[in-house]
Amino acid sequence: MTSTELAPSVQPAAGDRRRWLALAIVMTAAFMDLVDVTIVNIAIPSIQKDAGASVSQIQWITAGYALAFAAGLITGGRLGDIHGRRRLFLIGIGGFTIASALCGFAANPEMLVASRILQGAMAAMMVPQVLSIVHATFPAHERGKVFGLFGAIVGLGAVSGPLLGALLTEWNLFGLEWRPIFLINLPVGIAAFLLGRRFITESKAPKALKLDLVGVALVTLGMLMLVYPLTRGRELDWPLWGHVSMAGSLVVFAALVAYEKRKSARDGSPLIELSLFRVKSFAAGIAVQTVFGVSLGIFFLVWTLYMQIGLGWSPLRAGLTGVPFSIAVSVAAGMSVQKLVPRFGRKVLQAGALVMAAGVLIYMGESARYGLGIASWQMALPLVVMGAGMGLIVAPLTDAVLSEVPREHAGSASGLINTVQQMGNALGLGLVSVVFFGEIGDRLTRAQVGPAFVHAFQHALGWVAAVLGVIFLLMFALPKRPAQHLEGGGDDAERLLVEEERELVH
């Protein structure tokens, strides 16, 4: 995220009740984004069946959103600083609502993928403004209450997204199948846009950085050259151009580093502050965030396909099966920040990686033992163990990564953390072709589908467990005792709290 420093004159009077309406509006928008990330996964099998989407297309329905969101996050924040946060928020939520309509009325899978990419790009315009608007609207002494509400909204989004997606898909409202998961955003988005125009106060940063559109273009190009061949490679029998493209992505990323060095020396406003990587804990933390994003990208898509296509469960049953996982994440996240990390430091995060890996291995064992006859309650134990491990990681990780970063770079560093995790997520979704669909034959009879998906699920879980082992090792480079908040900083500490809460879902 970008700096949220504001002139005192921008803030409304403490007695102005309209600021609470403004808060409700921006929190509604944040909730829409958080839910939209999780609501789609549960409907993926229905989308594949109803729209006739190919394997690569169902990957891009989720990966396209993550990639566009990641590529635009930092730029979206800077555009708000330069042109006004209220203005960018309204553009973002308006565009997000239009993109949701395009998703809901998509005539074919190609249109749905394109609309999801647009939706991710609009979310990148909208989401960075939420925190900035809160700072512009509320005096410092009220922000504790505000961020408590925000944390509750994030927790609600984590649990309600899959359930809402399951219910809307199961109900098949007006015969629209999966489409209401997107169309539900229309009345909410329109109301938020109209009310936002009236009640949100405009604000800009006094010293806004310049845009780095070349940096954004290079990041996006490099990720596309890496992820696209991964998603299409299996279907096309791994053509030569795919290998060339993936190798070429390394050249693009090298060009990005060289350009960012020149940009930093020329005007001091690069997309990526490369000096941050001289801080060992930050460099290791970025690696952890990226790899963690890969593991989550693989698991959540594969898990949905396993339950609904492999086991033949309804979306509602699949959604309800995931509730213990969501609750375990929320409970463990609260404990890790409040009680465990202050006492045990880095060991809590490493324990989280090992606990989550243990949950994955238990899940593999349960799946192998019960096969197609596995019940929801038999998944509860591994899901609770996995959720507990994830909760121990996600909440304190941002603070651990940023604890040795200079305060003046806290904003760009926290924005970069979110960006690389989203890119890791997109990469993980791309790898699903290799670790999951690569284990499934092309022409399966109906009787072969279930066993093939169960086997592929177990194979993918093996990869997830291995990735969590890598994460455990990378965490040795994190500080032994992460700082609990940044020195001097009510504003920075509050921003990091929200970043941590967002990672709970993304």
C-alpha positions, 0 to 999 in steps of 0.5 A: 500500500502507499503512504496514507499521510494526510493533512489534518484539514482533510479529516472531518470533524469528530462529530460528523456522523457521515464518516460512519456511513463512509466507513460502512461503504468502504467496508462493504467494498472490501467485503465484496473483494474478499468474498469474491476471491473465495466464492468463485472456487466453490462454483468452479466445477459448476462453471466447468460443467455448465459453460463447457470450460476447459482445464486451462480456462477454469484455472484462468478464471481464478488465476486471471483475477489474482494476476490482474489484482497483483499487477495493479495493487501498487499502481492503484494505491499511487493513482489514489495518492495522485488523483484522489482516493475517493475518485479512484475508489469510485472508479474501482467499485464502478468498474468492479460492478460492471465486470461482475455483470460481465462475468454473470452474463458471460456467453462463453468461457473466454468472456468469463476469463476476460471479465475476471481479469477486468474484475481483478484490475478494478479490485486493484483500483478499489482495495488500496483506497479503503485504508487510505479513506479510513485514515482520511475520515477518522481521527487517530483516537477512533481508529482502534475501533475502526480496525477492530470492525475491519478485522471482524469483516475480514473474518466474516468474509473468510467464512461466508464466501464459500458458504454463500457461493455454495448456496447461490450455486445450489439454489440455481436462482431463476435457472441461472446456475452459477451466475448469481455468485457474480450478479449478487455484486450488482445491487451492492456495488451500485449502492456503494457507488451512489452512497460513496459519491455523497458521503466519502470525503476526497483526499490526496497524499501531500507528496505522491510518488510518480507512476511506474507503468513500465515496471507494471508492464514488465511484471505483468509480461513476466508473469504471463510468460511464466503462467500461461504456458503452465496452464496450457502446456498439458493440453497442447502436449508441452510445445516448444514455444511454452518452454521458450516462453518460460525461459524468456520470463527470466529474461523479462524479470532480469530486465525489470530489476535493471529498469527498476535500478535506473528508475530509482536512481533517476526519480526515486519512484520505482514500482519495486524498492530494490534496496529493501532486498538488502534486508535479509529478513525482508528478502526471505519473507518475500520468498516465504510469501511467494511460495506460500501463495503457490501452496494455497493456489494449488490446494484450494482449486484442487480441493474443490475439484476433488470434492465436487467432481471426484467425490460427486458432492454438491456445492453446498456439501463441499462448502459446509465441509470447509467450515472447520478449516475457516474457523480453525484459521481464524482462532489460530490467527488470533492466538498467534498474534496475541499470545504466541508470537510475543512469547515464542517469536519465529518458532510460531511461524515455523510450527505453523508450517509444520502443523499445516504440513502435518494436516496435509499428510493426514488428509492424504492418509484419510483420502487413501484410506476411505477413497470414494467413501470418505465422509465430511466428518472424516475430513474435519481432523485434517482440515482443522489441523491445516487451518490451525497451521495456516492461522499460525502463519498468516496473521504474524507473517507480515509483521515478521517480514517488515520488522527490520524494514526502515519505517520510511519504506513500510508502505511500499514494502507492505504493498509488495508483500501483498503483490508477491503473494497474489503472484504466487497464488497465480503461479500455484493455480498455473501449476495445477495443470502439472501437479493435478491434471497431469495425473488424470488421463484425457479420456476417462469413463464415468467410472474412472473419474472418481478414482482418478481425481482421488489419486490426483488429489493425493499427488497434489497434496504431496506437492503442497506438503513439500512446498510447506517444508521449503517454507519452514526452511526459508523461515530460518532467515526471519528475525527470531523476535518479530517486532509487534509494531513499527516504531513511531507508528500508529498509522503504519501499525494499523495499516499492517494490521489490515494487511495481515487480516487481508492475507487471512483470506487471500 
